[in-house]
Amino acid sequence: MKARATAQLAGVLVAVCLLGGVCVCCHRTEAPSPVSSPRNSERTPSTRQPASGGDSALANHLARSLIGDLVENEDGQALGRVVNLALDTENGRVVYVVISSGSFLGIGRRLVPVPAGALSSATTKARTLAMAMSEDRWKAAPSLRSMGSTALSDDQELAAAIARFYHELEPSQPGGANLAPTGDWPDGNHPRDPDSRALRWATALTGEEVVSRRGESLGKTRDLLVDLSGRKENYVILATHKLSGGAGLFAVPFRRLHFTPGKLVMDGNQTLFERARWLDAREWEEHRAPVDEIYRIQDVKPTA
């Protein structure tokens, strides 16, 4: 009996040991893979897509968003609303902001071209631009006869009158002391007669076909990213197609585009789009975005 009990006890111990081994095997896991260092795991700027809404800061600088903005003077009096922008196609700089003023049910409307540097977007009101201009002085501002495609190109006398009128409102003169921060004359230059042959309306620059120098269709313009102060690089927002990387939105600097009747011709090739990094809104706002570079951009909607 004693021998049988000893044998049974030995059998139990062996079973326990075997069961313990099975449990250990069941709970064994593979050794964790080495954690990659932040340097190796971090994506390069060329592939890092901004977080959702990351480009919302750019929305206020879209041409389609600026059109319709209210313009007020320093006393909060409404002077009119933006109806168009006149751009120098050589560099994309906004030369004039055209303001519709004084109309009631479409009667008595004046179209007043204002040098972009005379307007400030640094206001606390949404979709509102500011200008240091009294109501009485505003009534004497030179105005357009029409919004025709060559309205500014054909009227050199008007261009000279605009330059003279706003030159009198430089910051050192009464009525022009509150133009800062974006209402001063960019780079210290006063308004002058631009080469009006190169001026185009912003509304006429959207929906145009963009082709390469080889004639390959790259897409169509959707909007413009502009800075009224004239200190930042301005871009054409291009909706591309037939690219190996798929369709998308890109910010193309004006300096890469040549304007021809009915289409825009772009310097560069498909590789520029494939290698484009995402546009950083903060870099653009702080003048740190490299010029002459094409960027990917999210589908930013104009502000309502």
Secondary structure in CASP SS format (residue, H / E / C, confidence):
PFRMAT SS
TARGET T0000
AUTHOR 0000-0000-0000
METHOD secondary structure of the structure
MODEL  1
M C 1.00
K H 1.00
A H 1.00
R H 1.00
A H 1.00
T H 1.00
A H 1.00
Q H 1.00
L H 1.00
A H 1.00
G H 1.00
V H 1.00
L H 1.00
V H 1.00
A H 1.00
V H 1.00
C H 1.00
L H 1.00
L H 1.00
G H 1.00
G H 1.00
V H 1.00
C H 1.00
V H 1.00
C H 1.00
C H 1.00
H H 1.00
R C 1.00
T C 1.00
E C 1.00
A C 1.00
P C 1.00
S C 1.00
P C 1.00
V C 1.00
S C 1.00
S C 1.00
P H 1.00
R H 1.00
N H 1.00
S H 1.00
E C 1.00
R C 1.00
T C 1.00
P C 1.00
S C 1.00
T C 1.00
R C 1.00
Q C 1.00
P C 1.00
A C 1.00
S C 1.00
G C 1.00
G C 1.00
D C 1.00
S H 1.00
A H 1.00
L H 1.00
A H 1.00
N H 1.00
H H 1.00
L E 1.00
A H 1.00
R H 1.00
S H 1.00
L H 1.00
I C 1.00
G C 1.00
D C 1.00
L E 1.00
V E 1.00
E E 1.00
N E 1.00
E C 1.00
D C 1.00
G C 1.00
Q C 1.00
A E 1.00
L E 1.00
G E 1.00
R E 1.00
V E 1.00
V E 1.00
N E 1.00
L E 1.00
A E 1.00
L E 1.00
D E 1.00
T C 1.00
E C 1.00
N C 1.00
G C 1.00
R C 1.00
V E 1.00
V E 1.00
Y E 1.00
V E 1.00
V E 1.00
I E 1.00
S E 1.00
S E 1.00
G C 1.00
S C 1.00
F E 1.00
L C 1.00
G C 1.00
I E 1.00
G C 1.00
R C 1.00
R E 1.00
L E 1.00
V E 1.00
P E 1.00
V E 1.00
P E 1.00
A H 1.00
G H 1.00
A H 1.00
L C 1.00
S E 1.00
S C 1.00
A C 1.00
T C 1.00
T C 1.00
K C 1.00
A C 1.00
R C 1.00
T E 1.00
L E 1.00
A E 1.00
M E 1.00
A C 1.00
M C 1.00
S C 1.00
E H 1.00
D H 1.00
R H 1.00
W H 1.00
K C 1.00
A C 1.00
A C 1.00
P C 1.00
S C 1.00
L E 1.00
R C 1.00
S C 1.00
M C 1.00
G C 1.00
S C 1.00
T C 1.00
A C 1.00
L C 1.00
S C 1.00
D C 1.00
D C 1.00
Q H 1.00
E H 1.00
L H 1.00
A H 1.00
A H 1.00
A H 1.00
I H 1.00
A H 1.00
R H 1.00
F H 1.00
Y H 1.00
H H 1.00
E C 1.00
L C 1.00
E C 1.00
P C 1.00
S C 1.00
Q C 1.00
P C 1.00
G C 1.00
G C 1.00
A C 1.00
N C 1.00
L C 1.00
A C 1.00
P C 1.00
T C 1.00
G C 1.00
D C 1.00
W C 1.00
P H 1.00
D H 1.00
G H 1.00
N C 1.00
H C 1.00
P C 1.00
R C 1.00
D C 1.00
P C 1.00
D C 1.00
S H 1.00
R H 1.00
A H 1.00
L E 1.00
R E 1.00
W E 1.00
A H 1.00
T H 1.00
A H 1.00
L C 1.00
T C 1.00
G C 1.00
E C 1.00
E E 1.00
V E 1.00
V E 1.00
S E 1.00
R C 1.00
R C 1.00
G C 1.00
E C 1.00
S E 1.00
L E 1.00
G E 1.00
K E 1.00
T E 1.00
R E 1.00
D E 1.00
L E 1.00
L E 1.00
V C 1.00
D C 1.00
L C 1.00
S C 1.00
G C 1.00
R C 1.00
K C 1.00
E C 1.00
N C 1.00
Y E 1.00
V E 1.00
I E 1.00
L E 1.00
A E 1.00
T E 1.00
H C 1.00
K C 1.00
L C 1.00
S C 1.00
G C 1.00
G C 1.00
A C 1.00
G E 1.00
L E 1.00
F E 1.00
A E 1.00
V E 1.00
P E 1.00
F H 1.00
R H 1.00
R H 1.00
L E 1.00
H E 1.00
F E 1.00
T E 1.00
P C 1.00
G C 1.00
K E 1.00
L E 1.00
V E 1.00
M E 1.00
D C 1.00
G C 1.00
N C 1.00
Q H 1.00
T H 1.00
L H 1.00
F H 1.00
E H 1.00
R C 1.00
A C 1.00
R E 1.00
W E 1.00
L C 1.00
D C 1.00
A H 1.00
R H 1.00
E H 1.00
W H 1.00
E H 1.00
E C 1.00
H C 1.00
R C 1.00
A C 1.00
P C 1.00
V C 1.00
D C 1.00
E C 1.00
I C 1.00
Y E 1.00
R E 1.00
I C 1.00
Q C 1.00
D C 1.00
V C 1.00
K C 1.00
P C 1.00
T C 1.00
A C 1.00
END
